[in-house]
Amino acid sequence: MSTQIWAHRGASAAAPENTLAAFELAIRQGADGIELDVHLSADGAIVVTHDESCRRAANQPGQVSQMTLAELRALDFGQIKPGSGRQQIPTLAEVFDLVRPSGLMINIELKNSVLPYAGLEQAVLDLAVAHRMTDQICLSSFNHYSMVLAAGKIRSRRLAVPCGLLYSCGIYEPWVLARHCGVQALHPHYANLQIPNMSEDCRAAGIRLNAWTIDQPDHIRQALALGIDAIITNVPDTALALRRELADRI
């Protein structure tokens, strides 16, 4: 199977990140999957946005965890990309409803490294089961304790939801760490692809390799040549074109 192209926060180079508009565009562009970030609102809604604060995406004060869904809905999350029109913060349920017919994979990053969000793993899994999306999602987090917890819940419920360890700095033999944590994938910063035999060693260990955030054409070509499992990118249209270009040469 060829390397998949996952749209980072949707097609976020062209549309406001982590909005339904960005996810719709990624689907239209032909991406194989999307990546998104989830928090819990003050009233327990699973909402899709990257930062703990609303400042960058909506140009308003306030912490996501301290605001109700109604309060968050009153903000314009399209302001991060001027001229794109008003965008409400989406719930994960809304994204599931949008993406399910397309069959795309959804890489759900649990944003629980700064705030632990007790019960986030369970809430996401419950929602995925309710929306019949367990075969279209994978979970990831920089909080590796969270991934161990999620993987245990997945096994106990006999679900087939992969989990991945997000990290940025070099980790020695990270595939060993992945197996120790009981997860199926590594989600490293793309600079880690420079480590000799990284992709081969992950493949030999049965660990998937999904790297972020790969936007430069030369870096995309390198990742494609290595045959990693997924490229997470802000420019899925560019990555898809380069994948077609490589396929035409073979």
C-alpha positions in Angstrom: 0.0 0.0 0.0 1.3 3.5 -0.9 2.0 6.2 1.6 -1.2 7.8 2.8 -1.7 11.6 2.8 -3.4 13.0 5.9 -4.5 16.6 5.9 -3.1 18.3 9.0 -6.0 20.1 10.8 -7.7 19.6 7.5 -6.5 21.4 4.3 -5.2 24.1 6.6 -2.9 25.9 4.2 -6.0 26.9 2.3 -8.8 26.9 4.9 -9.1 27.8 8.6 -7.5 24.9 10.5 -9.6 22.4 12.4 -12.9 23.7 10.9 -15.5 21.8 8.8 -14.4 24.0 5.8 -10.9 22.6 6.1 -12.1 19.0 6.4 -14.5 19.4 3.5 -11.7 20.8 1.4 -9.4 17.9 2.3 -12.1 15.5 1.2 -12.5 17.3 -2.1 -8.8 17.3 -2.7 -8.7 13.6 -2.3 -6.8 13.2 0.9 -6.7 9.7 2.4 -7.3 11.0 5.9 -7.4 14.1 8.2 -5.7 14.9 11.4 -7.4 17.0 14.1 -7.1 18.0 17.7 -9.7 17.6 20.5 -10.3 19.2 23.9 -13.2 19.0 26.3 -15.4 22.1 26.9 -16.6 23.1 30.3 -19.8 21.2 29.8 -18.1 18.1 28.5 -18.4 18.5 24.7 -15.6 17.1 22.6 -14.6 20.1 20.5 -12.1 20.3 17.7 -9.4 23.0 18.0 -5.6 23.0 18.5 -4.8 25.4 21.3 -5.9 25.4 24.9 -6.7 29.1 24.4 -9.1 30.7 21.9 -6.7 33.6 21.3 -4.9 32.4 18.1 -7.7 30.7 16.3 -10.7 33.0 17.2 -8.8 36.2 18.3 -10.7 36.2 21.6 -9.7 35.6 25.2 -10.8 32.5 27.0 -9.7 28.9 27.7 -11.5 26.1 25.8 -11.8 24.0 29.0 -13.4 26.9 30.9 -16.1 27.7 28.3 -19.3 25.9 27.4 -20.0 24.7 23.9 -22.5 27.5 23.5 -19.9 30.1 24.5 -17.4 28.6 22.1 -19.9 28.5 19.3 -20.4 32.3 19.6 -16.8 32.8 18.5 -15.5 33.0 14.9 -12.8 30.4 14.4 -12.4 31.4 10.8 -10.5 34.5 11.9 -7.3 32.6 11.8 -7.4 32.8 8.0 -8.9 36.3 7.1 -11.4 36.3 4.3 -12.5 32.7 4.7 -15.8 33.6 6.3 -17.2 32.8 9.7 -16.5 29.3 11.1 -17.8 27.8 14.3 -15.8 25.5 16.4 -16.9 21.9 15.3 -17.6 19.1 17.7 -16.0 15.7 17.0 -19.5 14.3 16.4 -20.0 16.8 13.6 -16.7 15.8 12.0 -17.7 12.1 12.3 -20.9 12.9 10.4 -19.1 14.8 7.7 -16.2 12.3 7.2 -17.9 8.9 7.6 -19.4 8.7 4.1 -16.0 9.4 2.5 -14.3 6.5 4.3 -11.3 8.8 5.2 -9.2 8.0 8.3 -9.3 10.5 11.1 -6.2 10.9 13.2 -7.6 12.2 16.5 -4.9 13.9 18.6 -5.9 14.1 22.3 -4.7 17.5 23.5 -4.1 16.3 27.0 -0.4 17.1 27.5 -1.0 20.6 29.1 -4.4 19.8 30.7 -5.0 16.1 31.6 -8.8 16.2 30.7 -9.8 13.2 32.9 -12.0 10.9 30.8 -11.1 12.2 27.4 -9.9 8.8 26.1 -13.2 7.1 27.2 -15.3 10.0 25.8 -13.7 9.8 22.4 -14.0 6.0 22.2 -17.7 6.1 23.3 -18.4 8.7 20.6 -16.7 6.7 18.0 -18.7 3.6 18.9 -21.9 5.5 18.9 -21.2 6.9 15.4 -19.8 3.6 14.1 -16.4 5.2 13.4 -14.1 2.8 15.1 -12.8 1.5 11.8 -12.0 5.0 10.6 -10.0 6.5 13.5 -6.7 6.3 15.2 -5.7 8.1 18.4 -2.5 10.0 19.1 -1.0 12.1 21.9 2.2 13.6 23.1 1.0 12.3 26.5 2.2 8.7 26.3 0.5 7.8 29.6 -2.8 8.7 27.8 -2.0 6.4 24.9 -1.2 3.5 27.3 -4.6 4.2 29.0 -6.4 4.4 25.7 -4.7 1.3 24.3 -5.8 -0.6 27.4 -9.4 0.5 27.0 -9.4 -0.4 23.4 -8.2 -3.9 24.2 -10.7 -4.4 26.9 -13.5 -3.4 24.6 -12.1 -5.5 21.7 -12.0 -2.6 19.4 -9.6 -2.2 16.4 -8.5 1.4 17.0 -4.8 2.0 16.5 -2.9 4.4 18.9 0.3 6.3 18.2 2.9 8.1 20.2 3.5 11.7 19.1 7.0 13.1 19.7 9.3 15.7 18.4 12.8 15.0 19.7 14.9 12.0 18.9 14.1 8.9 20.9 16.4 5.9 20.9 14.7 2.9 19.3 11.2 4.4 19.5 9.7 1.2 18.0 10.7 -0.5 21.3 8.9 2.2 23.3 5.8 1.8 21.1 5.7 -2.0 21.7 6.3 -1.4 25.4 3.3 1.0 25.5 1.1 -1.4 23.6 0.5 1.0 20.7 0.6 0.3 17.0 2.2 3.5 15.6 4.8 6.3 16.0 3.9 9.9 15.0 7.3 11.6 15.0 8.3 15.1 13.7 9.5 14.6 10.2 13.2 15.4 11.2 13.3 12.0 12.8 13.1 10.4 9.4 16.8 11.4 9.0 17.7 8.8 11.6 19.4 5.9 9.7 17.1 2.9 9.1 14.2 4.5 11.0 11.5 3.4 8.5 13.0 -0.1 8.0 13.3 -0.7 11.8 9.7 0.4 12.4 8.5 -1.8 9.6 10.5 -4.8 11.0 9.0 -4.2 14.4 5.4 -4.0 12.9 5.1 -0.4 14.0 3.4 2.1 11.6 5.2 5.4 10.9 3.1 8.5 10.4 5.2 11.7 10.4 4.3 15.3 10.8 4.2 18.1 9.6 5.7 17.6 6.1 5.0 20.5 3.8 8.1 21.1 1.7 8.2 19.3 -1.6 11.7 17.8 -1.0 10.7 16.5 2.4 7.5 15.0 1.0 9.5 13.3 -1.7 11.9 11.9 0.9 9.0 10.5 3.0 7.4 9.0 -0.1 10.7 7.4 -1.0 11.1 5.9 2.5 7.6 4.4 2.2 6.4 5.6 5.5 2.7 4.8 6.3 1.3 8.3 6.3 2.5 11.9 5.6 0.7 14.4 7.8 0.7 17.7 5.9 -0.9 21.2 5.7 -0.8 20.9 1.9 -2.5 17.6 1.0 -3.0 18.7 -2.6 0.7 19.2 -3.1 1.5 15.8 -1.4 -1.0 14.0 -3.5 0.4 15.5 -6.7 3.9 14.4 -5.7 2.7 10.9 -4.9 1.1 10.7 -8.3 4.4 11.9 -9.8 6.3 9.2 -8.1 3.8 6.5 -9.1 4.1 7.6 -12.8 7.8 7.0 -12.6 7.5 3.5 -11.4 
